[in-house]
Structure formats: structure tokens, C-alpha cells
């Protein structure tokens, strides 16, 4: 008899528009607050996609996007068959691999070390010192790198003081990736550790107490409590990083490189800069940028799928 009094599910689910209308009536202020964000993305993120068609046209600024003639995949073929295609792709991937191997773990290690420091004063001092380079512009960082590793710089002075020969770091392609990745780590390691320190604060302190009761030392607590607590944020940032494996910012490379190190320094973005902007071949630059974006999207989807399969965690 009691079961007969339960409400019965009658009819199908209402249409989407009906549900949206009901939800809007119930949460109209939330939708109104969301409106500026939607407008921003519509105007500044999705609106410029209209100009992407110049990748398939012989774009002439005086004729405009609409009146420029269609050329199909000509610019894509030019890029894939260009003499420097293999060099720029390999250099782009190698710099990203170096950054992934050495740059990605650096803020995690710093956060773990700071988490083990018991002196609050020393901890704040180290945090301040490591955060400061983040606020220095790329131009200044590149200038400092050029000065420090110049033939008459501090590093060569130290090498000479120990009887070694001075090294032309910026004239030898073998050193460029180390200098690029190393200067990036120096600039971003402190700032990048903030998010991991915040994640460490969210770990339940009772887990550490339970580990101590079980006889775990500091190293064992880090292995069995701290590191598992960091896994979600590490996986999220790793997936996002893997989605940028074909992207290297051209600003610092242009400031650091010269023709003698093009063998290891020339990347996709610098090629696009020289060909697309300096030679005013905007269609070629748009075509290469589109290829870059598509490859990055595929890598992001693949990394998210692998992460969900092996760790059960993903961005969506």
C-alpha cells in the first residue's frame, strides 16, 4: 500500500529549450553574471576564427579576407615540403621534451622541499627569492642570460679561474637548449611551485598523524601521503603541458638565438615569424598556426585519454 503512494514518473523528459527556460527563470541572476564571460569568448576567442580562412587563400591586405583568391592547401604543402620542415619540427619537439623532463618536475621538487622546511622564516625567504624572477620580463631574462654566459661573462670567468678555456655558449648549437630551458626554470620555478604548495595544504593532517602512529619517518610520509596528495594536480597540469608540445614561444628564442645556432634553435614559431610577419606572408603563417593548433588538440585529447585509462583522472 505504501508503494502505491509514491509519485509515478510520467511522460518523457522535457525538451532542452523548455528545461533551459525553466532553469533561466530559476537562476536568472547567475545567467546574467555569466553573460560578460560568454560575450568575451564570443568576441575575442571565437570571432577571430573568421580570419582563419586566410590559411586557404592568397591573402592580400588591400583586397581583404573576403576578396582574396582561394588557393586550397597550397600553404600547407609549402610548409610540409619546405627545406627546413624537419629541422623546425625536431627543434620544437626537443625543446619541449627538455622542458618536460627538467622544467616540469622542478616546481614540484621545490614545493616538496619547502614543505619539509620547519623554519617559517627561511621558508618565506626562499619563496620570495624564487618568486621574484617571475616578475622580470622576457627581454630582461634574455639580456641577463646573454651577459652571464657571454665570453666575458661570469660563467666563463669562473671556468677561466679554474684553468679552463672560455666557451662561446651562444655560438655553439649544442648549448642552446640547455640555456633556453635553464633560464626558463630559473624564471618560473618559484611561481610554478605556488599551486603545488596550495595542493599540499589541502592534504588532511590526520593522514600524517596516522602515518606517524604507524612509525613512518619524514621520507616515508612524503612517499605515502604527500606525493599521492599531489597526483591530481600533477596529472591535470601534465595533460595541459602535453597539449603544448608543438608550441614554443618565439619571443625569448628570437632574443637569444643567432644564425650560428639555427641548427638547434630554429623552431616553428620563429619560422612563422620570419616568413609570416617579416616577409608579410600572412597566409603561410596562418596555415602553420592552424597545423600547430590541430596537432596540439590531438595531443591534448590523447593525453587526457591515456591519463583516464591509466590513472582514472582527466580534465573531463
Secondary structure, DSSP 8 states (H G I E B T S, - for coil): -TGGGS----S----HHHHHHHHHHHSHHHHHHHHHHHHHIIIIIIGGGGGGGGGGB---TTTHHHHS-B-TTHHHHHHHTSTTHHHHHHHHHHHHHHIIIIIHHHHHHHHHHHHH---HHHHHHHHHHHHHGGGS-HHHHHHHHHHHTSTTSHHHHHHHHTT-----GGG-GGGHHHHHHHHHHHHHHHHHHHHHHHHHHTS-HHHHHHHHHTT--HHHHIIIIIHHHHHHHHHHHHHHHHTTTT---HHHHHHH--GGGHHHH--HHHHHIIIIIIT--HHHHHHHHHHHHHHHHHHHHHHHHHHHHHTS----
